């Protein structure tokens, strides 16, 4: 048994298969992948890693299994999956995942091949565990997969608290102890919250709804993320690095590759010096044509080229950022009410308000170097067919910008 001091959960005891997995290269690599991607450019203390998060998920999984009365091989599988759930992440966590998925067809939880080979597979087999069964749990399959990846998973419980702790933003603070204690399986083997926990489920929903605009979708985070993604795309196009190799890099390795490649050197310099693009255009959901909400990657690049030509700037200096339509998967959390498992959005009037807030916070972004924002913003509004108030073009002066900028103490 190994005891590790953690900034969130205090002391974490790691034993059994998890102890043997801890020192495998796949798990140790997570020490070099930051949990929040580029968010440290907004919140300087947000340098926590996927490694410590994985320890936290393992810790909460152990508590959940004890409460649920799960023991034996099922418990061993879940504990292994909890510690390993993030080993499929590429550099800067989710930031590059859309790019690598387009080229490989794999997301970070597609880990079957990774578990079958190398030291991870060897350790699992030594403990009489099937690598394929553990990989299934990472993907959220089966009754016990819900503990690791689902609407009430321990992954979410840890990252909300951990991200709030390291950013200093109080909105992600949830009573994860109560959430773990109140987990139960209903008669259909769905993981639900026990009787009397509608407000407990709501707290999880509120925490994530507040963390999304303040941390996860902060405009500086979005700008830097799209710049890194563009740099990664150029790296793949101009070198022998392929998407599978990129997926297995860590953050420092990826940045070194950018610095050493002439075609991406300027991106690396901008990132290193926090010389980021600025917002040339920032459009609300209701002002955005529906045709722009589900663009293929090739269409995005086509729009960027047209905007750049019309603005008279290099194509590489224009980035179009169209997030997916707002969704709130946590609203499908199930809670026992009078013996029936009810979906939260059918039970709580708060869900509709949070959904409306989520839609109100959505923004389409067009980014460019500071000196080009006015020309790019005007061209983008024309090319994209956006009928916007003048205050939303170029350096945005909306109330949202002022609120978020003053909160974080950072502007872009």
C-alpha positions in Angstrom: 0.0 0.0 0.0 1.3 3.5 -0.9 0.0 6.7 0.7 0.1 9.9 -1.4 -0.7 13.4 -0.1 -3.2 15.1 -2.3 -4.2 18.8 -2.3 -7.9 18.0 -2.6 -8.5 14.6 -0.9 -5.7 14.8 1.7 -4.2 11.3 1.9 -4.9 8.8 -0.8 -4.0 5.1 -0.3 -3.1 3.2 -3.4 -2.9 -0.5 -3.3 -3.4 -3.7 -5.3 -3.5 -3.4 -9.1 -3.6 0.4 -8.9 -0.3 0.4 -7.0 1.4 -1.7 -9.7 -0.1 0.5 -12.4 1.1 3.7 -10.8 4.7 3.5 -12.1 3.9 2.3 -15.6 5.1 4.8 -18.3 1.5 5.3 -19.5 0.4 6.6 -16.0 3.6 8.5 -15.3 3.2 10.3 -18.6 0.1 12.0 -17.1 2.4 14.0 -14.9 3.3 16.0 -18.0 -0.2 16.7 -19.3 -2.0 19.6 -17.7 -5.6 19.0 -16.7 -7.0 22.3 -18.0 -5.1 22.7 -21.2 -4.3 26.4 -21.8 -6.3 27.7 -18.8 -3.2 28.6 -16.9 -2.9 31.5 -19.3 -6.0 32.9 -17.5 -5.5 31.3 -14.0 -1.8 31.1 -13.4 -2.2 28.4 -10.6 -4.1 26.1 -12.9 -1.1 23.9 -13.5 -2.5 20.7 -12.0 -2.0 17.5 -14.1 -4.0 14.5 -15.4 -1.8 12.4 -13.0 -3.1 14.0 -9.8 -6.7 14.0 -11.2 -6.4 10.3 -12.0 -5.4 9.7 -8.4 -8.4 11.6 -7.2 -10.7 9.7 -9.5 -9.2 6.4 -8.2 -9.8 7.6 -4.6 -13.4 8.5 -5.2 -14.0 5.3 -7.1 -12.7 3.3 -4.0 -15.2 5.2 -1.8 -18.0 4.7 -4.2 -17.3 0.9 -4.5 -17.2 0.6 -0.7 -20.6 2.3 -0.4 -22.2 0.3 -3.2 -20.9 -2.9 -1.8 -18.9 -3.9 -4.9 -16.0 -6.1 -4.1 -13.8 -8.8 -5.7 -12.8 -8.8 -9.3 -15.5 -6.2 -10.3 -14.0 -3.8 -7.8 -10.4 -4.5 -9.0 -11.5 -3.7 -12.6 -13.2 -0.4 -11.7 -10.2 0.7 -9.6 -7.8 0.0 -12.5 -10.1 1.8 -14.9 -10.4 4.8 -12.6 -6.6 5.2 -12.4 -6.2 4.6 -16.1 -9.2 6.5 -17.4 -7.1 9.4 -18.8 -4.0 7.6 -20.2 -5.5 8.0 -23.8 -5.3 11.8 -23.6 -3.0 13.7 -26.0 -1.0 16.8 -25.2 -3.0 19.7 -23.5 -5.8 17.3 -22.7 -9.0 17.9 -24.8 -7.5 20.8 -26.8 -6.2 18.7 -29.7 -8.7 15.9 -29.5 -10.9 17.1 -32.4 -7.9 17.2 -34.7 -6.6 13.8 -33.7 -10.1 12.3 -33.9 -10.6 13.4 -37.5 -7.4 11.6 -38.4 -7.6 8.5 -36.3 -11.3 8.0 -35.5 -10.3 7.7 -31.8 -11.2 9.8 -28.7 -9.2 9.7 -25.5 -11.3 6.9 -24.1 -10.6 4.6 -27.0 -7.9 2.7 -25.1 -8.4 -1.0 -26.0 -5.2 -1.1 -28.2 -3.2 0.9 -25.6 -4.2 -1.5 -22.8 -3.5 -4.6 -24.8 0.2 -3.9 -25.2 3.1 -2.7 -23.0 3.3 -2.5 -19.3 -0.3 -1.6 -18.6 -1.5 -4.8 -20.2 1.2 -6.8 -18.4 0.2 -5.5 -15.0 -3.5 -6.1 -15.6 -2.8 -9.7 -16.7 -0.6 -10.2 -13.6 -3.7 -9.3 -11.5 -5.9 -11.7 -13.6 -7.7 -8.8 -15.2 -8.7 -8.6 -18.9 -7.3 -5.5 -20.5 -10.3 -5.4 -22.8 -12.8 -5.5 -19.9 -10.9 -2.7 -18.1 -10.9 -0.6 -21.4 -14.7 -1.2 -21.6 -15.1 0.4 -18.2 -13.0 3.4 -19.2 -15.5 3.9 -22.1 -18.4 3.7 -19.6 -19.7 0.3 -20.7 -21.7 -1.9 -18.5 -23.2 -1.5 -15.0 -19.9 -0.6 -13.3 -18.6 1.5 -16.2 -21.1 4.2 -15.1 -18.9 4.8 -12.0 -16.0 5.8 -14.1 -17.7 7.4 -17.1 -21.4 8.4 -16.9 -23.7 11.2 -15.7 -22.8 10.6 -12.0 -19.2 9.5 -12.5 -16.4 10.0 -10.1 -14.4 11.7 -12.9 -16.7 14.6 -12.9 -16.8 14.8 -9.1 -13.0 15.1 -8.9 -12.4 17.5 -11.7 -15.0 20.0 -10.7 -13.5 20.3 -7.2 -9.9 20.1 -8.3 -10.3 22.7 -11.1 -12.0 25.0 -8.7 -9.3 24.5 -6.1 -6.4 25.2 -8.5 -8.1 28.1 -10.4 -9.3 29.7 -7.2 -12.8 29.9 -8.7 -15.3 28.8 -6.1 -18.1 27.7 -8.4 -17.0 24.1 -8.8 -17.1 23.4 -5.1 -19.5 20.5 -4.6 -20.2 18.1 -1.8 -18.5 15.1 -3.5 -18.6 13.2 -0.2 -22.4 13.3 -0.2 -22.6 12.5 -3.9 -20.5 9.4 -3.4 -22.5 8.3 -0.3 -25.8 8.7 -2.1 -25.0 6.6 -5.2 -27.1 3.5 -5.7 -28.2 1.2 -8.5 -31.8 1.1 -9.4 -33.7 -2.0 -10.5 -32.5 -1.6 -14.1 -28.8 -1.4 -12.9 -28.7 2.3 -13.7 -26.5 4.4 -11.4 -28.7 6.9 -9.6 -28.8 9.1 -6.6 -30.9 7.8 -3.6 -34.1 9.3 -2.2 -34.0 12.9 -1.1 -31.1 14.0 -3.4 -32.7 16.2 -6.0 -30.8 19.2 -4.6 -27.6 17.2 -4.5 -28.0 16.5 -8.2 -28.8 20.1 -8.9 -25.6 21.2 -7.2 -23.6 19.1 -9.6 -25.5 20.7 -12.5 -25.1 24.3 -11.1 -21.3 23.8 -10.5 -20.6 22.7 -14.0 -22.9 25.3 -15.5 -21.0 28.1 -13.7 -17.5 26.6 -14.4 -18.1 26.4 -18.2 -18.1 30.1 -19.0 -15.8 31.1 -16.2 -13.0 28.5 -16.7 -13.6 25.9 -19.4 -14.9 28.4 -22.1 -13.1 31.6 -21.0 -12.4 33.5 -24.1 -8.6 33.4 -23.5 -8.7 29.7 -23.1 -10.7 29.3 -26.3 -8.4 31.6 -28.3 -5.2 29.8 -27.1 -6.8 26.4 -27.6 -7.7 27.2 -31.2 -4.2 28.6 -31.9 -2.6 25.4 -30.5 -4.9 23.3 -32.6 -4.0 25.2 -35.7 -0.3 24.8 -34.9 -0.8 21.0 -34.4 -2.5 20.8 -37.8 0.4 22.5 -39.5 2.8 20.3 -37.7 1.1 17.2 -39.1 1.0 18.7 -42.6 4.7 19.8 -42.7 6.5 17.0 -40.9 6.6 13.2 -40.6 4.7 13.3 -37.3 1.4 11.6 -37.7 -1.8 11.8 -35.6 -1.1 8.6 -33.6 2.4 9.9 -32.6 0.8 13.3 -31.7 -1.7 11.5 -29.4 1.1 9.9 -27.5 3.1 13.1 -27.0 3.1 15.0 -23.7 2.8 18.8 -23.4 6.6 19.6 -23.3 7.2 17.2 -26.2 4.5 18.8 -28.3 5.8 22.3 -27.6 9.4 21.3 -28.5 8.1 19.9 -31.8 6.4 23.2 -32.5 9.5 25.2 -31.7 11.8 23.0 -33.9 9.6 23.1 -36.9 9.9 26.2 -39.1 6.3 26.1 -40.2 5.1 26.2 -36.5 7.8 28.2 -34.8 5.8 31.4 -34.8 2.9 29.6 -33.1 5.2 28.3 -30.4 6.6 31.8 -29.8 3.2 33.3 -29.5 2.1 30.6 -27.0 5.4 30.9 -25.0 5.1 34.6 -24.8 1.3 34.7 -24.4 1.2 36.8 -27.5 -2.3 35.6 -28.4 -4.8 36.6 -31.0 -7.7 38.9 -30.0 -11.4 38.6 -30.5 -12.3 40.2 -33.9 -15.9 39.0 -33.6 -17.9 37.4 -30.8 -21.4 36.4 -31.8 -24.3 35.1 -29.7 -26.2 32.0 -30.6 -29.4 33.8 -31.6 -27.3 36.0 -34.0 -25.7 33.0 -35.7 -27.2 31.4 -38.7 -28.1 27.7 -38.1 -26.0 26.7 -41.1 -22.9 27.7 -39.2 -23.6 25.5 -36.2 -22.5 22.2 -37.6 -19.7 23.1 -40.0 -17.3 20.4 -41.3 -13.6 21.2 -40.8 -13.1 21.9 -44.5 -15.9 24.5 -44.4 -14.3 26.2 -41.4 -11.0 26.5 -43.3 -12.9 27.8 -46.3 -14.5 30.5 -44.3 -11.2 31.4 -42.7 -9.6 31.8 -46.1 -12.5 33.9 -47.5 -12.4 36.2 -44.4 -8.6 36.6 -44.6 -8.8 37.5 -48.4 -11.6 40.0 -47.8 -9.7 41.6 -44.8 -6.4 41.6 -46.6 -4.5 39.6 -44.0 -2.6 36.2 -44.2 -4.9 33.2 -44.0 -3.0 31.8 -41.0 -3.9 35.0 -39.0 -7.6 34.2 -39.0 -9.2 31.6 -36.8 -12.9 30.7 -36.8 -14.1 29.1 -33.6 -17.6 27.5 -33.7 -18.3 25.5 -30.5 -20.9 22.8 -30.6 -24.5 23.7 -29.7 -25.0 24.0 -26.0 -25.8 20.8 -24.2 -26.2 19.8 -20.6 -25.8 16.0 -20.2 -26.0 16.2 -16.4 -29.6 17.1 -16.8 -30.2 13.4 -17.5 -29.0 12.4 -14.1 -31.5 10.1 -12.5 -32.7 10.5 -8.9 -34.9 8.2 -6.8 -38.2 10.0 -5.9 -40.8 8.0 -4.1 -39.1 4.9 -5.3 -39.1 5.9 -8.9 -35.9 6.8 -10.8 -36.7 10.1 -12.4 -34.6 12.1 -14.8 -33.5 15.4 -13.2 -34.8 17.7 -16.0 -38.3 16.2 -15.4 -38.1 16.8 -11.7 -36.2 20.1 -11.3 -37.4 23.4 -12.7 -33.9 24.7 -12.2 -32.7 22.7 -15.3 -34.7 24.9 -17.7 -33.1 28.1 -16.3 -29.6 26.6 -16.5 -30.2 25.5 -20.1 -31.3 29.0 -21.0 -28.2 30.4 -19.3 -26.0 27.9 -21.2 -27.5 29.1 -24.5 -27.0 32.7 -23.5 -23.3 32.1 -22.8 -22.6 30.5 -26.2 -20.4 32.5 -28.5 -19.0 32.1 -32.0 -15.6 33.6 -32.2 -13.3 34.9 -34.9 -9.7 35.7 -33.7 -6.9 37.6 -35.3 -3.7 39.5 -34.3 -4.5 42.7 -32.4 -3.7 45.0 -35.3 -6.0 43.2 -37.6 -9.1 42.7 -35.4 -11.1 45.6 -36.9 -10.6 44.6 -40.5 -11.1 40.9 -39.7 -14.2 41.5 -37.6 -15.9 43.5 -40.3 -15.0 41.0 -43.0 -16.1 38.0 -40.8 -19.5 39.6 -40.1 -20.0 40.0 -43.9 -18.7 36.6 -44.9 -20.6 34.7 -42.2 -23.9 36.6 -42.8 -24.0 38.0 -39.2 -26.1 41.0 -38.5 -24.4 42.2 -35.4 -24.4 45.3 -33.3 -21.2 47.2 -33.8 -20.1 46.7 -30.3 -19.7 43.0 -30.9 -17.3 43.5 -33.8 -13.5 43.9 -33.1 -12.4 44.3 -29.5 -15.7 43.2 -27.8 -17.0 45.6 -25.2 -20.0 43.6 -24.1 -20.9 43.1 -20.5 -19.8 39.5 -20.7 -16.2 40.5 -21.6 -16.0 43.0 -18.8 -17.4 40.5 -16.3 -15.2 37.6 -17.2 -12.1 39.8 -17.8 -12.4 41.5 -14.4 -13.0 38.2 -12.7 -9.8 36.5 -14.0 -7.7 39.6 -14.1 -6.7 38.7 -17.6 -7.7 40.1 -21.0 -7.0 39.0 -24.5 
